Amino acid sequence: MRRALAALCLVGLCACARLPARLPEPQAADPRVDIFVIRRGWHVDVGFAAADLAPPLASLAAYFPGARYLVFGFGDRRYLLAKARDSGGSLAALWPGPGLILATGLRATPPAAFGAGHVLALPVSAVQAQAAQRFVWNSIAQHPAVVSPYAEGPYPGSLFFAAAEHYDAFDTCNTWAARALAAAGLAIRTRGVVFAGQIWSQVRHLAGAP
């Protein structure tokens, strides 16, 4: 309970912090690609067009034949597996434990799959996108360098991969998503980010969303 209250206090502190500057205008000589940020209720994912994936993350596309986009999220292993089996487990996410990366292959665009109001596209350079992709790749446990699915995901076209880091109440799915965007050099605050709204407001500001 004390940790949960502390997390709520962080929300108030972070809400008072200054929002980062918006994305710079693309230069004509700088090819741009999109990083997709998807809000799924209390959870935020990041995604890329399959055509924009660079090695080594591009190797995961083989597990999703026909997918035009790959979306990635982080979560608590006990909670995600319990949810996938429809057996509850929501309290499991309150205590530290092993993490999972959920990868989802999409044939439709992210706005078509999740709803336009729940998806924002951040245009970045190919180098920035590859930096975010390296963060995602390094988040997946490798044994020693071969990545294999840990379990089937909760719906068709999704797979769980063992995560290299642990999940806890102060290093959540939303903390992970913020760190993925910050790895791309975007002006995203990561410290104290626990809840989806904390990262979503920053992404909306970067994207210039009303």
Secondary structure, 3 states (H helix, E strand, C coil): CHHHHHHHHHHHHHHCCCCCCCCCCCCCCCCEEEEEEEEECCEEEEEEEHHHCCCCHHHHHHHCCCCCEEEEEEEEHHHHHHHHCCCCCHHHHHCCEEEEEEEEEECCCHHHHHCHHHEEEEEEEHHHHHHHHHHHHHCECCCCCCCCCCEECCCCCEEEEEEEEEEECCECHHHHHHHHHHHCCCCCCCCCCCCHHHHHHHHHHHHCCC
